[in-house]
Amino acid sequence: MEQLFDLILSIEVFLLVLGIVVLKSSIKFVPQNQAWLIERFGKYLSTKEAGLNFIVPFIDRIAAERSLKEQAVDVPSQSAITKDNITLSVDGVLYFRVLDPYKATYGVDDYVFAVTQLAQTTMRSELGKMELDKTFEERNLLNTSIVTSINEASEPWGIQVLRYEIKDIIPPKSVMDAMEAQMKAERVKRAQILESEGDRQAAINVAEGQKQAQVLAAEADKAEQVLRAEGEAKAIIAVADAQAEALRKVGEAADTQEGQKAIQLDLATKAIEAKQAIAKESSVVLLPENNTDASSLVASSMSIINSINQQQKA
């Protein structure tokens, strides 16, 4: 009886252990950004995505585990010949990811090796279409062309190339020496151009300064002349005003009896001086006897003055 009980207990323990093993084998937890390919009896069955999944133990198996993350692969350095027959040593980095795990598993044996070799051949092909100078100037265009060509060829593998970056482009030493000499000559040329531009700007500044100085001097001279003219005009106006004031005062004084006498005395004095002048010139001038009259005296004086003026002109 005890032996039977022990046998039953052993069977139950065995079945329990077997059930645990089967359950564990049937439950599969797929990590995020991964895909597991399941085969049944050696034939593709399904693709399990991230999360909880179930398979049939001992019948189904995990054929491949594919990462769906972006991957970076170093493309080894290789030689390439440009359009102008210059040999270059070029290496780069390839970034890609798996879009279709089924094609990446059953479409190619090793998709990483395949896409790396494809990147190398494509890079050689694209470099052969460009001249040496263009490879340095249009590196972005070269990278884009390589990516486009690789994507067209790798579509059956379920691979998408995101970008390709060229790390180094190394030309032969002779070409590097020639390029260095060219760069040195270009730097000397730029330095000479900058120096000449500086001299030109300095000459322009000096000329502008001289021009400005001349303009300022002319403006100062003009202002001085204007001020002098204004001063002379004011002086003339002041003299005229003074003469007008003097004449006005003379007129006011002449309007009186004393003023008339003073005028007669002044005219008589000028008449005597005129006679003396005529006598020196040996000319005879007859004067009226009634020269005591003021009007007659003035008329005779004017006659004498006119006679003197005519003689001087003769």
Protein Blocks (a to p, Z undefined) as FASTA:
>chain_A
ZZmmmmmmmmmmmmmmmmmmmmmmmpccddehiacdddeehiafbdcdedjddddehkbc
cfbdcdfbdcdddddddddddfkopacddddddddddfblmlmmmmpmblmlmmmmmmmm
mmmmmmmmpcfklmmmmmmmmmmmmmmmmmmmmmmnopacfbdcdfbdcddfklmmmmmm
mmmmmmmmmmmmmmmmmmmmmmmmmmmmmmmmmmmmmmmmmmmmmmmmmmmmmmmmmmmm
mmmmmmmmmmmmmmpmklmmmmmmmmmmmmmmmmmmmmmnopacdddfklmbmklmmmmm
mmmmmmmmmmmmZZ
